[in-house]
Amino acid sequence: MRVNTGLTVSVSANTERWLSELRAGRAFGGSAQSTAVAANFSHVQLFNPVGSLITIIARLATVSLAAAQNVGIGIYNTALTTLSGNGLNLLSGGAAAVGEVRTQVNGAALGTFIYLLDLAANDPKDFAAEWLLELGAGEGMIITGGVVNISVRGSFLWMEV
């Protein structure tokens, strides 16, 4: 797994790469909502399944919270329990993604965080770079709510190479 530090990214080259992958049918999007459950933290994950032959390059994560709380965005390399679906191809009519969007509520907050932020309710925030994370087989990116009993919505854009 590689994490973008933002120090050596060529914006124009990476934007061209994104457009090229989109036109080739290798750019995807997906979202899910993890519902509020008493005494549980909500999680949404972009996961590259074990045994996958592709690499996921995450480009964007968007987070929206039902109530003001802190949120963590990071790494969690175990598939969450509920498969919300595979990503939708951003080239209309293209094949579905290998990458999965998953959810889970849990008594403990899951993940090792890269970003920890305080966010307002119903005020979506984008975490975008020319790439955020690179996920190999069996690796995942997670959005974790920092307060129990509050739903979390997460959306992702990524390419599969």
HUVENCOR-V14158 format. One line per field, one symbol per residue. ss: DSSP state (H for helix, E for strand, - for the rest). psi: psi as a letter, one per 30 degrees, with the letter a starting at -180 (. if undefined). Layout:
ss: ???
psi: ???
This chain:
ss: -EE-------HHHHHHHHHHHHH---EEEEEEEE------EEEEEEEE-------EEEEEEEEEE---EEEEEEE------EEEEE-EE----------EEEEEEE-----EEEEEEEE-----EEEEEEEEEEE---EEEEEEE------EEEEEEEEE-
psi: kkkkfgfgkjeeeeeeeeeeeeffggklllllkjlkkkgkkkkkkkkjlkfkglkkjkekkkkkkflkllkkkbkjgkklejjflllkkfjkfllllekkkllkklflkklkkekklkllkhikkkjkafkelkjakgllkkkkkgklhklkkkkkkllk.
